[in-house]
Amino acid sequence: MAQGLTPETVLPRDAEQAALVARVHEPEWGGPCVAAVRDGLVVDLTGHASTVSELMEREDAEDVVRRAPGGRAWRLGDLLDATAAGRHDQPHLLAPIDLQVIKAAGVTFASSLLERVIEERTGGDPAQAARVRERVVRAVGGAVDRIRPGSAEAEKAKELLLAEGLWSQYLEVGIGPDPEVFTKAPVLSAVGTGADVGVLASSGWNNPEPEAVLVVDSRGRVRGATLGNDVNLRDVEGRSALLLPRAKDNNASCAIGPFVRLLDRDFDLDAVRDLDIELLIEGPEGYVLRGRSSMREISRDVLELVAATHGAHHQHPDGFVLFTGTLFAPTEDRHAPGAGFTHAQGDIVRISSPRLGALVNTVATSEGATPWTFGLRALMRNLAERGLL
């Protein structure tokens, strides 16, 4: 489990101005509570909204989070201690979402776009990555990073790359008219800060993907934002894009948190568009890797991604969350020359942004991480037993 979690390390730098939503598992009640973070306390709001999904539908969600009288209150430090220690017999933090569908947009940054092309060209073999990267960058270079997706210029670039035999399905979704949007994980399966994140034991080429995550209501309105780790198995997806579900959706392969920050006058969509997201990986052998992703470099506006996910073509009656993609694509060698980066068990992954706080997780295998057992039937049964339905 991730260690060193304190209120100071996980809260946004301006937490006193932020409207922050959390979820807490309370063993006494056998289930989760919707909560607000206020002055070092996490206050139960389940009497006002039994799920985060329901809270996001309320026009007065910000007022409820900031001022509504709550029930039980927990010290944030105590919750973080229990979460980091894996003490599920004590109140601990969960991912701050529940009934929302978990969606993800892919290939939304030019540098990560080229890495997806490289994965495809190598067939998922990291030993071939350096050679293929040199050829792809030499041929494509910065040709795609200044192109507006779906534009006439993008169509001309497509024709040129086709003529050179370099067109790729990843270039199609990177600069073509339609973005890639896929279902990242089942409802309720995301893990929160302090939990293990999982990669398949069989994977030999994988990485974290630090991303801003939009929280959207059933009407398609962005109500808040948080951080996410869209854990990715590069060797699996590189073998075939049709293996995307196996590369992306495994036990503990989706981390979201630490809290949802609601949009308000001080934190609006332009603030989301301006986010800088930092990544720090600390390995058990002393390995350190730093990276960053800037939302200012995204190729499609966040509202364009929302519109591609939700509308007349597809409804989400319980709302959804949307990973917006990442600029980060690690290429430096770790375990062997020419092998690139891949995780080791025990890696601590810290994804942070000054306006959203820090999502901290420890890497385990999906097979060895805590199994996901609390699904929709369990949630509905628990809420009914507590008189909350």
N, C-alpha and C positions, 0 to 999 in steps of 0.2 A: 504494500500500500504506500501511496505517496506520503512523505513525511514533511514536517516543517510548515504545516498549514496553520496560519494564524489570521485573525481578522485583518491585520495590517497587510498581509501578503495576498489576500484574495479579494478584498474590497476595491472598488474603483477609488481613484485618488480623491474624487469629489463626492464620496458616498453620502455625505450629509445633505447634499442637494438632490441625490438620485432617488427615484421611486423604484425600489428593488423587490422583485418577487422571488421567493424561494419555495422549495418543497422539502418537507421534513417527514421522515418515517418515525412515527411514535409507536414503539412496541406495545405500550399499554393499550392502545386502540387498534393495534394490528394492521395499521395502514397509514397512508400518506395524509399530510395536511398542507393546504395552501397557506403560505405565510408571507409576511413582509419583514424586511430587514430595517430595523429602526434603532439607531444609537446603541449598537452593540448587542441588541436583542433581536431574536427572530420570533415574530408574533403570529400566532395562529389566526388565520382569517377564514377558516373553513366554514364558519357560520354564515359568512357573506357569499362565498362561492365555494362549492364542494370540489371543483377542479380548476386548474389554471385555465383550461379551455373556456370554462364558464366565465371566469374573471375577465378574460380578454374580450368577451362579448359585451361587457358592461360599458356604457358610455362614461360612467364615473369611476372607471378602474383606477385611475391615478389617485383620486380622492380616497377611495377605499384603502389603497395601499399606504397612503400617507397618514390618514387620520381616522379610519374606522376603528371603533373599539374592538379589541381582539380577545381571544381566549387565553389559552396557556402561552407562556413565553419561555423561550430557551436562550441561554447565553450562546452567542455565535461561537465563541471560543470552545465551549464544551461540545457543540455539534461537530466542529472541525476536528477536535481531538478524537471523538468517537468514530468519525468517518475515516480519518487517516489510519486508525488502528483496526479498522474492519470490525468494530464492535456493533454488530447488527442487533444485539440485545439491548442497546441503548439508543436514544434518539440520535439520528444522524441525517445528513443532507442527502438528497436525491437530485437527479437531473431536474431542473426547474420547469419542465413541461410534462404533460400527461396525455390527453386524448388527441393532441394534434398529430396529423400525419407528418412524418419526417422525410422531407424532400431535399434534394441536393442538385445544384447546378454545377456542371463540370466544364472544364476547358474555357474558363472565363478570363484567363490572363495569358498573355503571349508566351512568357517563358515556360509556364507549365504546359501550354499547348505543344511546344516543341518537345518537351519531355514525353508527352503522350505519344507523339509521332515516333520518337526514339524507341519507346517500349514496343510499339507495334512492329517497327522494322527489325528489332532484335528478337522478336518472338518471346519476349520475357526473359531473355538470357542476359544477366548483368555483365557478364564477361565481354559481351559485344558492344556494350553501351558507349564506351569512349570512342571506338572507331566509328560507329554509326552517328554519334553526336557530331563529330567533326564534319562528316559529309552533309548531314542535314543542315547544320548551321551555315556551312559554306554555301549551300544551295539556296536555302530559304533566308537565313540570317535575320535581319530586322524587317523583312518584307511584310510580315504579318502584324507586327506590333503597332503599326500606325494606321491600320485599315479598320474602318468602321464596319462591323459585321452586317452582312445583308446589303451592303451598298453596291453601286455599279463598279466601284474600284475593287471590291472584294470579288465580284464575279470575274473581272479581268485577271486578277491574281490566280483565281481558280483555273482559268483556261491556260495560263502560263505554266502552272505547276502540273496540270494534266499533261501538257505537251512534253514536260521534262520527266514524266513518270514518277512524280513525287507527291501526287495528290493522296490524301489520307482521309479516312472517316473522321479523324480528330480535327483536321483542318475544316471539314464540312461544318461541324458544330462550333468550331472556334471563330470562323469568319463568315459562315453561311447565314441564311436568314433565320434559322431556328436554333435556339440554344439547346444544349443537352440538359434535360431535367429528369432525374430518376428518383425512385423511392430508395432512400438510404437504409432505412431500418424499420422494423415493425413498431407500431404504436406501443409505447410504454417500455421499450427495450433499451433506451439510451441510459448510459451511466453518467454520474455527475462528477464534480471535482472531488478528489481524494480516492476515487475508485480505481481499480485496475482497468486498463484498456487491453483488448485482445487482438493478436494476430495469429493466423493459423500456424500451428506447429510446423507444417510442411513448407511454409513460405520462406524463401531465401532472399527475397528482394522486396522490401516494404518500407513505408515511411509514414510519418504523421502528416496531416494536412490541416494547418491552422487557418480557421476561417471565421468570418463574421456570419452569424446566423440570425435571420429575420424571424420574428414571431408575428404571424399574420392571422387575422380573425376570419370568420366565415364569409364576410363580405369582401375579402381581399384587401383589407386595410392593414398596413404595417402598424402594429401596436407597441412593439418593443424589439430589442436586440440582445443577443448574448454571444458567447464564444463557442466554437465547436472544433472537434478533432474528427475529421472525416478519414479515419484510418484506412490506408490503401495498401493493397498487395500488388506491387508492380509486376511481379513475375506472372501472376495469375491473369491480370488484365492484358498483359503484353502477349500472352499466348493467343487470346482472342477477346475482342470487345464483348462478345456474347457471354463471356464469363464474368462480366461486371458484377452481377449479384453475388457470386462467390468471392470476388475480390473485395467487395464493399460491405457485405451484410453477413457478419458472423457474430458470435457471442461476444459482447463487450466491445464491438468495433466502432461504436458511435458514442462519443462523449460530448456533453453539452453542459454549459454552466459558466461561472458558478451560480449566477442569478440572471433573471430577465430584467433588463433595465427598460422601463416604460418610456416611450417617447413623450416629451413635454416641451415647454418653452426653452429649456436649457439643453435639451438633448433631442434634436429633431432628425429628420432624414438626412439633412446636409451634414450633421455631425456623424452619422453612420457612413456617409460617402467619404468622409475625411479620416476615417479610422486608420491608425497604424497598428498592426498586430505583430507582436514579437514572439519568437519561438526560442526556447532554450531546452536542449536535450543534454542530460547529464547521465553518462553511462556508469555502470558499476565498476568498470575498470579505470575510471578517471577520464573517460572520453567526454568532450564537450563540443557541442555544435550549436551555433546561433543562426537564426534566420529571421526574416521579416516578410510581411505581406502588407502592402498598402492598398486600401480600397480606392485610392485616387488613380490607380493604374488598371482598374478593371475595364474590360472591353465593352461590357454592356451595363447600362444603368440598372440599379437594383429594382426599380419599378418595372423595367422591361422583363427582368427575370420573374418577378411576381406575376406579371400579366401572362407570361408563357406557362405559368404553373396553374393559375386560377382564372376562371372567367366563364363565359357561356359554354366553353368546350369542356370544362372540368370544375366541379364544385367540391368544396371541403366544408361540410356542415359543422365540423368540430374545429375548424381552423387548421393551420399547418405551420411548420417551421421550415425555413429554407436556408440551407448552406449555400453561400454565394460564391464559393470557389476560392482558390488560393494562388498567390504569386510564388509561393515557396515550392521548390523542386530540388531536393538535395542531390548533388552530383559528386561530391568529394568522396574519396575512398575511405573506408573505415577498417574492415576486417582483412582485406587483401588488395593489392594493387590491381586496378582495373575493375574492381567489383562494385565500386560505388558505395553509397550509404545503405545500410539496412539496420533495423532495430536489433538490440540484444535484450533478452529478458532482464528486467530490473531497471531498464532505462526510466528515468523520471522526465516526463515531458511537461513543460510549463508553457502554456499559451496565454498571453496577456495583452491587455490594452489599457491605457490609463482610464478610459471612460467606462470600461466593462469589467475590470478586475482581472482575475487570473483563474484559469482552468488548469489544474495540476493532476496528472495521472501517472501511474506506474505501468510499464509495459509487461504484460504476461502473455501466455498463449490463450487463444480463445477457448481451447479445451480445458485449460487450468484455471481460468478466471471464474468468479462466482457465477453459477448457472442463473439464467433468467427464469424465474418461476412465477412472478407476480404479474399476471396478465389482465386482460379486460374482465374476465369473469370474476377473478379475485377482487379487482377494484370495485366492481359493481356490488358484489356481495358484501364487501367491507363497508362501503358507503351506506348500503341499505341497513346493515346491522347497527350503524351509528346514527340512523335516522336522518341521513343527509341526502336522501333521494326523494 
